[in-house]
Amino acid sequence: MKKEPLSDRRKFILNMARGVGLATLGGFVWSAYVDEVTASSLLLRPPGAIKESDFLRTCIKCGLCVEACPFDTLVLAKPGDNKPLGTPYFVPRDIPCYMCPEIPCVPVCPTGALDESSVTRDGILDINVADMGVAVIDDESCIAFWGIQCDACYRACPLLGKAITIEYQKNERTGKHAFMKPIVHSDACTGCGLCEKACVTEKAAIFVLPREVAKGRAGDYYIKGWDKEDEKRLENATSQTTTTEISKESAIDSLNEGLEDLY
Amino acid sequence: MSNLWNNYRYLILRRVTQVGLLFLYFGANAWGWSVLMGNLSSSKILGVIPMSDPYAALQMLAAGALLATDLLIGVGVAAAFYFIIGGRAFCSWVCPVNMVTDAANFLRRKLQIDKIQSRQPASRNMRYWILALSLVISALMGVTAFEFISPISMLHRGIIFGLGFGWAAMLVIFLFDLFVLKNGWCGHICPLGGFYSLLGRFSLIKVHHNEANCTLCMKCKNVCPEHQVLYMVGKESLPVLSGECTNCARCIEVCDDDALEFSIRKLAQNKKTGE
């Protein structure tokens, strides 16, 4: 039997199907890869960085912030770092952010991924309002919590007395000494990481995490009734009523159900 | 000696430009020079003139990012620049991956790999599909899709800021071009090249073919990384208008008969009509 040559119409349809199929194949592989590499959430971004999801689409990965940093704090993620490729970050235990008052890394950003207005107060740049992350203390490995005197992080903090304070507490074990415990105040902490760099333990007992990672959220179910400011949140509190088989009856009836034959 | 210069003058100039630009970028990070700061995604020339990758900006737009004024000015400067000198002049005169793929291509010719593998199973139009796909993925995932996999920025950024495992990506491209597909990366896959092809369709500086001088030796087509753009060789005196031409000028320097030369688009056309 002689094979008929394919008609132009059939060729066209087959070619289109092939193109669409290959594009789908490539598109899924590509999307999966991009989803994986942008999943890292433990990165500390330069000061003034916008929200991470916006940062990933806005940063053009040019490295101008890295070149502007006088302390070589900032680096760009390399292949093999397992971080979103080419984006700037810093590791405080290696080199922390020294919080330059003129913040050279921010105004050079061509795309606005580093937002000048977020580090500006009263019309002038102010590094003290930067939010790169927040310091967290592991009180089990912090030697100050053991009762050994150490205030390395407190002394290293550029916002000394605001972002980290020392809390005094009687040491009941010895009966005559005091604990001098460092306490981080997240509203003042910029996440610069000078404390992490200064920490004397083998692996830092105080370390910076992105704010979203470090902080919890109570939600709007709990209101501090003793706090007039907090009570205002009631105004936009949400509520939700669920109806199940049991909640159709009154609570007492529901609890007494099935006990009829006992009496 | 002068023969050597004559046969490789553009190649030498291109390598000097490619390496020189890399060196200036490297110096900006390593020694604080301010001639050329940043990298190919976005740079600052002499601390004043911004230049940004228009394709990256297009992906940002698709991903839903707000485009800053600085970026838009940079995109305008880059687009205007490549509009004048030829879109894919970026590929052959600036892009560092060009040196990797040219090396693969050179070795391919020397080892005569084409002799055992003459069929090219893939279409050169693939790059336009990938270009479109990158914008779709950028829009769906809200990130700049190609920027997160681009071996071009991987290599360029790597040389300036630290390479990491970027060398592995280069080896992949080298081996792919050498053993799998001739001109595989630059001529088939790279969506940035595809983007500049579209931009370069209208650019001013073009190679011009003078059929009267042509002896049909076909050296130009042999050496050309986008040989389809030279379809008119030996047939008609025409400028190479396809945006896929990278203005690498290899055809001009291998031609022993002065049948190919650079020309400004309009002048070339006028010459043709005799005006």
Interface residues (C-beta under 8 A of the other chain):
Chain A: G19 L22 A23 G26 G27 W30 S31 Y33 V34 D35 V37 T38 S53 D54 L56 R57 T58 I60 K61 C62 G63 L64 V66 E67 V75 L76 K78 P79 G80 D81 P84 L85 G86 V108 P110 T111 G112
Chain B: A28 N29 G32 M37 G38 N39 S41 S42 S43 K44 P50 S52 D53 A56 A57 M60 A63 G64 A65 L66 L67 A68 D70 L71 G74 W129 I130 L133 S134 V136 I137 S138 L140 M141 G142 V143 T144 A145 E147 F148 I149 S153 M154 R157 G158 I160 F161 G162 L163 G164 F165 G166 A168 A169
